[in-house]
Amino acid sequence: MINILGLTRYDSNGPSSRYRFYQFLPYLDKEGFDISIFPLFNKKYINNLYFDQRVRTLLNPLSAYFRRTYKLLSDRSYDLVWMEKEALPWIPASIEKLLCKRSIPNVIDYDDAVYHRYDQHRNPLIRFALSKKIEKLMSFSTVVIVGNKYIAEYAMEAGAKQVEILPTVVDADIYVQKNCKGNKNFTIGWIGSPTTSRYLNVATPALNQLCQNTDVQFSAIGALEKDMVEIPVQLIPWQEKTEVHELNRFDVGIMPLPDTPWERGKCGFKLIQYMAAGLPVIASPVGVNSEIVDHGITGFLASSTEEWVKYLRILKDDSELRRTMGVAGRRIVEKKYSLEIVSPKLVSILKEAVKA
């Protein structure tokens, strides 16, 4: 039995923690791992962050930091630390190193370019104190797991001993492929969190143009209302139990992104969800999006408003193309981006890290 302490950023209702950690637990349990998950922020914090932004107090974060520090100092009965991003955000790497026992191997997982929160920060004091934090943590770690090549290159330059690329994946078995005969209106869909709905402004002019037609509908799952004021939209609250059902109401899934350093570190998870549901996709050619989308086969890459309009209209007018692209996308997910494919790789990485 291998005892692992899992230090996630969030409880299971936080998307990054849910898909990078929690969904692997049943598989890891079968492989002989005894994993204790200890999230930094609880469900109340993530609910306030995503769903009730009026409620913001320092009490929850402060207690979270205290509990995490106590856990690191008091609990040594494990063979490996498996951590999401960093132990204590906004705290220097030197303090984290003091809290982590050097004799215990550690694996750190990154699905975002979190180093840009520090080295791109507008405050020069933050840049001075923390711009090298993630670099130091990576060099200190036994293994660094990353979601894409952009983060992998940073980790290698930081001097990480071992870097492994594992994309953020879905349990393909719970996704039902889209039935193209369903909708009365052509439905353009987006799924995400309130922290990412601002990216829709990249496609806002195109969406406004398409939605002038009475037979076109734009639906957004999990978006902030204030980010939607310029777009005619059906807002759908995100719920885990209805997520797949709502995706199947879409005719096409979109992932617009600005081309900035932080967004280049994104893992394209929206695209993987759409493709798992058998949907064609349209995305900005930023970061890993260009690797996930096979242009003209599983969807399109759009670099301008004109291209967004063009490709949306092509898919609107051709249900057979939507079907064939959806089938091709689903096939790619089954081969590269499914829980079944990636889980054995994670098991191997964790076992090798313990031996180290």
ABEGO torsion letter per residue (X at the ends): XBBBBBBBABBAABAAAAAAAAAAAAAAAAAGBBBBBBBABBAAAAAAAAABAABBBAAAAAAAAAAAAAAAAABABBABBBBBGBABBGBBAAAAAAABBAABBBBBBBABBAAAAAAABABAAAAAAAAAAAAAAAAABABBBBABAAAAAAAAAAGBABBBBBBBBBBAAABBBBBAAABABBBBBBBEBAAAAAAAAAAAAAAAAAAABAABBBBBBGBBAAAAAABBBBBBBBBAAAAAAAAAABABBBBBBBBBAAAAABAGAAAAAAAAAGBBBBBBBBEAAAAABBBGAAEBBBABAAAAAAAAAAAAABAAAAAAAAAAAAAAAAAAABAAAAAAAAAAAAAAAAAX
